Amino acid sequence: MKKENVIQAKNLTKKFGDFTAVDAITFEVGQGEIFGFLGANGAGKTTAMKMLIGISIPTSGAAEVANFDVFTQAEEIKKNIGYMSQKFALYDDLTVKENITFYGGIYGLSRERIKEKRCQLVEELGLQEVVDELVSSLPLGWKQKLAFSVALLHEPKIIFLDEPTGGVDPITRRQFWEMIYKTANDGTTVFVTTHYMDEAEYCDRVSIMVNGKIEALDTPKKLKEQFEAETMNDVFLKLARSPSPALPKGKGEINSNLNEYELKKSSPLGR
Amino acid sequence: MSITISNISKSYKEVNALNNISFEVKKGELFGLIGPDGAGKTTLFRILTTLLIADEGEATVAGFDVVNDYKSIRNHVGYMPGRFSLYQDLTVEENLNFFATIFGTTIEENYDLIKDIYVQIEPFKNRRAGKLSGGMKQKLALSCALIHKPKVLFLDEPTTGVDPVSRKEFWEMLKRLQQKGITILVSTPYMDEAALCDRIALIQDGKILEIDTPEEIVKHYPKTLYNVRANKMYELIENLKGYEHQYSVYPFGEFVHYSDTRADFDPEALKQYLEAKKLTDIIIEITEPTIEDTFMELAK
């Protein structure tokens, strides 16, 4: 059974001045797949992800996300994907209910549909008691689970998760992954970055970026065979300990920090 | 003892950040405070570094009382907060010089202590701190926290959000500092880093769940633990959770960690149950519990 690809990237490249943050990456992600996007700090993950979610225009190459072109149809991409990051996911000074209503509205859901979705979501997550509380008062783990559900409100074909579980307690981290499994099982593609290597094992396929290039891409099992490693952590340590000098890496991170600033400034759709 | 903490409590309005915490850190020990966001780790660090006063209880650091002798403590400890707290608009070298001067010393005087770390950022010594990458900021912050040769070093989540390679390097640096006689109290949400400490305290919701060496802590896990694998992860988790005798079901890398309520648990029966659910390629084997398993059991 051949499944449709929801992401296709070919030689996708992003340069900042004379520095190449993302260097001709080529890969595909299928429908319902859990795709792990790994790399050291500054390897170019965030920059690559920003191109795929339509908030950063590539320098060259080509990519389609949810059948829309990243160069010409960025707005369509934003409408058809979900995005959640550890740093910015929900509005702390709005209540649980207000956040759901707000994002439902942004994604163009009808009032009725928002209400329906809200009831369903509050029940599924067991948030009945805190529905009128400010999001800032929720424990981090609850916030992350809520943010994940909110990013799925408009039933996107694909959801991008940027380090969704950083700092979250181990039990909640696993509940979060169970939500990811369920989402993928329902046919939504999950594109996820993480620094927890045990989570890399949960992915159907994993790519590892080093200095802007995808240096490895396969199932966790095959990667472990290929690199003769016991765990994904060992695979990562073997690959990502690159011999290159610190300078380009540093530059890359500065650029990605600048982009984060742009990301926060940009429209709520570009969460 | 390098740090003593007895019956420390601290509340913010309704939130009980620390609830009757007591433990000691020996001289020269690398002690880990392991727990998720919101556990109370930062509050404890602030109390020990004299930036916050506890509601109840007492604590000493390097022999000084955290309330009465706060000025002495500040001269004898290094503190690297979780949030980057150096001057973003000063250069690398200016930051280091600034902290050395504040403590009445010079970079040269204690250079041997920071040399290993500082040489890695020295090529960028004229760059403003705000323009450094995450890994370089971390190294600069550690250099600044060490420049006055502290007796005790406090590191609040130094590796959060840091990739596995940089995390490994950071822990190697800590081990070298420990060999130079510095007592280190470090917090982390990464359970795998716990194994690198001499002793650890597991902390959640302001309470200490357990204090011991990492080896002893995993021995306290009360059940026999099994690795379970099958062809489909999601179905496997769902079906294990639906199994009437399950005690705990947690995804763990490529396996699910499973424990059973019965003392006479037979893996073969579980295998048959899973096969009846149309799962294939089933593997069930005994495995050693990790600190994370123990943490989840204690936090239940």
Interface residues (C-beta under 8 A of the other chain):
Chain A: G39 A40 N41 G42 A43 Q86 P139 L140 G141 E163 G166 G167 V168 D169 P170 I171 T172 R174 W177 E178 Y181 K182 A184 N185 H195 Y196 M197 D198 E201 Y202 P220 K221 T231 M232 N233 F236 L237 A240 R241 A246 L247 K249 G250 G252 E253 I254
Chain B: G35 P36 D37 G38 A39 Q120 P123 F124 K131 L132 S133 G134 G135 M136 E157 T160 G161 V162 D163 P164 V165 S166 R167 K168 P189 Y190 M191 D192 Q204 M233 Y234 I237 Y250 P251 F252 G253 E254 E292 F295 M296 A299 K300
